[in-house]
Amino acid sequence: MRKYTIGIISCILLLFCVSCTRNIPEGDIKDFVDKLNFETAYQNVSSGKSIVTATYYIDDVEDGKISTTTYFDKKDLKYHYITTDVTGSYFGTEAGQFAYHNQQILCYMLDNETASVYKKTDGELEDISYRPEDVNTSIHNFFYSELEAGYHRGGVYYGDYIVANCAKFYSCFSLNEDKSELTYKVNTSTHNSEGDEVVTMHNFTVNEFGMILTLSSKSIIIEKNIVIETTIACEYDIVFDKLGSL
């Protein structure tokens, strides 16, 4: 069974080929998309929380679940905290499984030059060290974990994906009434390497900076009655209590 982290959403997005060869029709959606830019998003989003959950069902019974909650704050001294809970068949020693039920990693800057870090796995503290740049990397990973030719992916910043694909899949995009949120919705049917039909129902909504607000993706392997459901829920520019240690 494959590990499902925030990076799996990048794989879901690859259901469609990236295409920049078409023009987005003039109108409100184009105006929204034309403003999307990673640097603008990173400058304007100073704190946030995400909850990413992947659940695996067999014959309508939950077989395994992973839930990852992340907090970050970069307004003053930088702070990042992530906790992951693993249950069912996602736990184990085989390839693709997790060797823990709960893992927490907390890192933050004590001052402009010193980083503090804690890692706890199933209740046991582990010795690790972080440099200040490692705290920066943790925060950047909230936004994206991969950067190739200016294309950011693997986090909750979806602006580059939208810019690259909006023209080709224009009919799948819509705006809310006040034009502050853009939604993408699509259903597909494909076949996996074993020839099984896989039906996927996928949708997400982003804010004006291209940051995910909500995401829901459900893939159903018809012949085997297997369902993989992934959800993301995010909040930005929030105030939360910060941990000093684990």
C-alpha positions as a Python dict, from the first residue, in 0.01 Angstrom:
ca = {
    (1, 'M'): (0, 0, 0),
    (2, 'R'): (135, 337, -99),
    (3, 'K'): (220, 610, 151),
    (4, 'Y'): (-37, 888, 121),
    (5, 'T'): (95, 1230, 217),
    (6, 'I'): (22, 1577, 85),
    (7, 'G'): (233, 1483, -216),
    (8, 'I'): (-27, 1243, -347),
    (9, 'I'): (-236, 1534, -463),
    (10, 'S'): (35, 1608, -717),
    (11, 'C'): (-22, 1261, -858),
    (12, 'I'): (-397, 1320, -876),
    (13, 'L'): (-336, 1639, -1070),
    (14, 'L'): (-131, 1446, -1323),
    (15, 'L'): (-452, 1286, -1446),
    (16, 'F'): (-431, 1570, -1692),
    (17, 'C'): (-142, 1683, -1909),
    (18, 'V'): (-5, 2027, -1833),
    (19, 'S'): (-77, 2254, -2124),
    (20, 'C'): (4, 2618, -2180),
    (21, 'T'): (-71, 2626, -2553),
    (22, 'R'): (-428, 2754, -2532),
    (23, 'N'): (-554, 3092, -2425),
    (24, 'I'): (-798, 3136, -2138),
    (25, 'P'): (-1119, 3303, -2263),
    (26, 'E'): (-1156, 3665, -2160),
    (27, 'G'): (-1363, 3716, -1847),
    (28, 'D'): (-1367, 3688, -1470),
    (29, 'I'): (-1190, 3353, -1455),
    (30, 'K'): (-905, 3481, -1668),
    (31, 'D'): (-878, 3792, -1451),
    (32, 'F'): (-856, 3568, -1142),
    (33, 'V'): (-597, 3334, -1293),
    (34, 'D'): (-381, 3614, -1434),
    (35, 'K'): (-314, 3736, -1078),
    (36, 'L'): (-186, 3400, -949),
    (37, 'N'): (183, 3404, -863),
    (38, 'F'): (379, 3206, -605),
    (39, 'E'): (581, 3500, -475),
    (40, 'T'): (259, 3694, -414),
    (41, 'A'): (105, 3397, -232),
    (42, 'Y'): (409, 3346, -13),
    (43, 'Q'): (429, 3714, 79),
    (44, 'N'): (60, 3741, 166),
    (45, 'V'): (6, 3416, 357),
    (46, 'S'): (193, 3447, 685),
    (47, 'S'): (42, 3160, 886),
    (48, 'G'): (-180, 2863, 830),
    (49, 'K'): (-315, 2522, 914),
    (50, 'S'): (-383, 2222, 693),
    (51, 'I'): (-547, 1888, 763),
    (52, 'V'): (-478, 1619, 503),
    (53, 'T'): (-660, 1289, 539),
    (54, 'A'): (-635, 977, 322),
    (55, 'T'): (-869, 686, 391),
    (56, 'Y'): (-861, 342, 229),
    (57, 'Y'): (-1183, 137, 211),
    (58, 'I'): (-1240, -222, 107),
    (59, 'D'): (-1601, -337, 61),
    (60, 'D'): (-1720, -14, 228),
    (61, 'V'): (-1519, -89, 545),
    (62, 'E'): (-1234, 141, 651),
    (63, 'D'): (-909, -51, 607),
    (64, 'G'): (-654, 220, 682),
    (65, 'K'): (-629, 593, 744),
    (66, 'I'): (-363, 863, 759),
    (67, 'S'): (-429, 1211, 894),
    (68, 'T'): (-165, 1484, 891),
    (69, 'T'): (-216, 1821, 1058),
    (70, 'T'): (31, 2103, 998),
    (71, 'Y'): (68, 2450, 1148),
    (72, 'F'): (311, 2719, 1043),
    (73, 'D'): (378, 3082, 1125),
    (74, 'K'): (640, 3306, 962),
    (75, 'K'): (527, 3646, 1084),
    (76, 'D'): (795, 3685, 1351),
    (77, 'L'): (1023, 3400, 1452),
    (78, 'K'): (947, 3107, 1224),
    (79, 'Y'): (745, 2810, 1353),
    (80, 'H'): (639, 2476, 1202),
    (81, 'Y'): (459, 2180, 1360),
    (82, 'I'): (336, 1863, 1192),
    (83, 'T'): (167, 1558, 1344),
    (84, 'T'): (72, 1240, 1158),
    (85, 'D'): (-164, 965, 1278),
    (86, 'V'): (-162, 625, 1109),
    (87, 'T'): (-417, 346, 1157),
    (88, 'G'): (-514, 16, 1001),
    (89, 'S'): (-329, -130, 704),
    (90, 'Y'): (-118, 182, 653),
    (91, 'F'): (77, 74, 963),
    (92, 'G'): (340, -195, 918),
    (93, 'T'): (685, -286, 795),
    (94, 'E'): (611, -362, 431),
    (95, 'A'): (701, -127, 147),
    (96, 'G'): (471, 173, 147),
    (97, 'Q'): (357, 129, 505),
    (98, 'F'): (442, 346, 805),
    (99, 'A'): (644, 214, 1100),
    (100, 'Y'): (461, 432, 1353),
    (101, 'H'): (111, 516, 1469),
    (102, 'N'): (189, 879, 1556),
    (103, 'Q'): (478, 1108, 1476),
    (104, 'Q'): (522, 1473, 1566),
    (105, 'I'): (791, 1713, 1451),
    (106, 'L'): (814, 2063, 1599),
    (107, 'C'): (1069, 2321, 1488),
    (108, 'Y'): (1098, 2694, 1539),
    (109, 'M'): (1352, 2975, 1562),
    (110, 'L'): (1464, 3075, 1911),
    (111, 'D'): (1621, 3385, 1758),
    (112, 'N'): (1743, 3480, 1412),
    (113, 'E'): (2031, 3232, 1427),
    (114, 'T'): (1925, 2939, 1646),
    (115, 'A'): (1671, 2668, 1568),
    (116, 'S'): (1500, 2440, 1818),
    (117, 'V'): (1357, 2105, 1708),
    (118, 'Y'): (1173, 1811, 1869),
    (119, 'K'): (1068, 1480, 1717),
    (120, 'K'): (844, 1232, 1896),
    (121, 'T'): (746, 897, 1748),
    (122, 'D'): (485, 688, 1930),
    (123, 'G'): (559, 877, 2250),
    (124, 'E'): (937, 845, 2233),
    (125, 'L'): (1153, 1154, 2183),
    (126, 'E'): (1427, 1124, 1922),
    (127, 'D'): (1751, 1319, 1898),
    (128, 'I'): (1764, 1530, 1582),
    (129, 'S'): (1920, 1864, 1492),
    (130, 'Y'): (1794, 2145, 1271),
    (131, 'R'): (1971, 2437, 1113),
    (132, 'P'): (1783, 2766, 1058),
    (133, 'E'): (1752, 2680, 687),
    (134, 'D'): (1580, 2353, 783),
    (135, 'V'): (1303, 2551, 952),
    (136, 'N'): (1268, 2756, 634),
    (137, 'T'): (1245, 2436, 430),
    (138, 'S'): (971, 2299, 656),
    (139, 'I'): (766, 2614, 607),
    (140, 'H'): (827, 2616, 232),
    (141, 'N'): (704, 2255, 219),
    (142, 'F'): (364, 2376, 337),
    (143, 'F'): (341, 2572, 13),
    (144, 'Y'): (535, 2333, -215),
    (145, 'S'): (789, 2053, -193),
    (146, 'E'): (900, 2036, -557),
    (147, 'L'): (1008, 2313, -791),
    (148, 'E'): (1086, 2246, -1156),
    (149, 'A'): (1120, 2511, -1427),
    (150, 'G'): (927, 2758, -1212),
    (151, 'Y'): (644, 2510, -1146),
    (152, 'H'): (560, 2464, -776),
    (153, 'R'): (391, 2140, -667),
    (154, 'G'): (359, 1906, -369),
    (155, 'G'): (203, 2153, -125),
    (156, 'V'): (-118, 2352, -91),
    (157, 'Y'): (-18, 2624, -339),
    (158, 'Y'): (-205, 2529, -659),
    (159, 'G'): (-160, 2851, -853),
    (160, 'D'): (90, 2711, -1104),
    (161, 'Y'): (-130, 2411, -1178),
    (162, 'I'): (-426, 2637, -1243),
    (163, 'V'): (-228, 2872, -1467),
    (164, 'A'): (-96, 2578, -1669),
    (165, 'N'): (-427, 2397, -1707),
    (166, 'C'): (-710, 2648, -1690),
    (167, 'A'): (-727, 2707, -2066),
    (168, 'K'): (-733, 2337, -2156),
    (169, 'F'): (-990, 2247, -1887),
    (170, 'Y'): (-1170, 2581, -1877),
    (171, 'S'): (-1518, 2427, -1845),
    (172, 'C'): (-1411, 2255, -1519),
    (173, 'F'): (-1344, 2588, -1343),
    (174, 'S'): (-1594, 2823, -1181),
    (175, 'L'): (-1594, 3126, -951),
    (176, 'N'): (-1803, 3195, -644),
    (177, 'E'): (-2043, 3486, -639),
    (178, 'D'): (-1797, 3751, -517),
    (179, 'K'): (-1518, 3610, -738),
    (180, 'S'): (-1285, 3551, -444),
    (181, 'E'): (-1263, 3171, -479),
    (182, 'L'): (-1197, 2951, -780),
    (183, 'T'): (-1327, 2592, -791),
    (184, 'Y'): (-1216, 2306, -1013),
    (185, 'K'): (-1436, 1997, -1046),
    (186, 'V'): (-1396, 1691, -1268),
    (187, 'N'): (-1495, 1324, -1285),
    (188, 'T'): (-1285, 1074, -1481),
    (189, 'S'): (-1279, 706, -1570),
    (190, 'T'): (-951, 531, -1651),
    (191, 'H'): (-795, 185, -1618),
    (192, 'N'): (-500, 94, -1396),
    (193, 'S'): (-204, -128, -1489),
    (194, 'E'): (-408, -438, -1399),
    (195, 'G'): (-690, -339, -1630),
    (196, 'D'): (-932, -242, -1352),
    (197, 'E'): (-1162, 54, -1410),
    (198, 'V'): (-1084, 346, -1179),
    (199, 'V'): (-1346, 619, -1141),
    (200, 'T'): (-1224, 942, -980),
    (201, 'M'): (-1432, 1234, -852),
    (202, 'H'): (-1205, 1527, -784),
    (203, 'N'): (-1261, 1889, -684),
    (204, 'F'): (-1078, 2169, -509),
    (205, 'T'): (-1126, 2535, -424),
    (206, 'V'): (-851, 2797, -390),
    (207, 'N'): (-845, 3151, -255),
    (208, 'E'): (-731, 3460, -443),
    (209, 'F'): (-364, 3360, -397),
    (210, 'G'): (-407, 3010, -536),
    (211, 'M'): (-389, 2845, -193),
    (212, 'I'): (-610, 2541, -132),
    (213, 'L'): (-913, 2602, 89),
    (214, 'T'): (-1076, 2261, 43),
    (215, 'L'): (-1006, 1953, -165),
    (216, 'S'): (-1189, 1625, -204),
    (217, 'S'): (-1080, 1335, -422),
    (218, 'K'): (-1237, 990, -430),
    (219, 'S'): (-1100, 710, -647),
    (220, 'I'): (-1301, 389, -683),
    (221, 'I'): (-1158, 66, -822),
    (222, 'I'): (-1486, -73, -948),
    (223, 'E'): (-1407, -443, -985),
    (224, 'K'): (-1248, -472, -640),
    (225, 'N'): (-1480, -231, -452),
    (226, 'I'): (-1180, -38, -323),
    (227, 'V'): (-1215, 332, -244),
    (228, 'I'): (-935, 578, -171),
    (229, 'E'): (-1065, 909, -39),
    (230, 'T'): (-845, 1213, 17),
    (231, 'T'): (-948, 1544, 170),
    (232, 'I'): (-767, 1867, 248),
    (233, 'A'): (-895, 2156, 460),
    (234, 'C'): (-689, 2473, 511),
    (235, 'E'): (-708, 2799, 702),
    (236, 'Y'): (-478, 3098, 661),
    (237, 'D'): (-362, 3397, 862),
    (238, 'I'): (-483, 3238, 1183),
    (239, 'V'): (-380, 3273, 1545),
    (240, 'F'): (-304, 2949, 1730),
    (241, 'D'): (-128, 2838, 2047),
    (242, 'K'): (234, 2743, 1981),
    (243, 'L'): (407, 2452, 2148),
    (244, 'G'): (742, 2507, 2317),
    (245, 'S'): (832, 2139, 2325),
    (246, 'L'): (686, 1792, 2276),
}
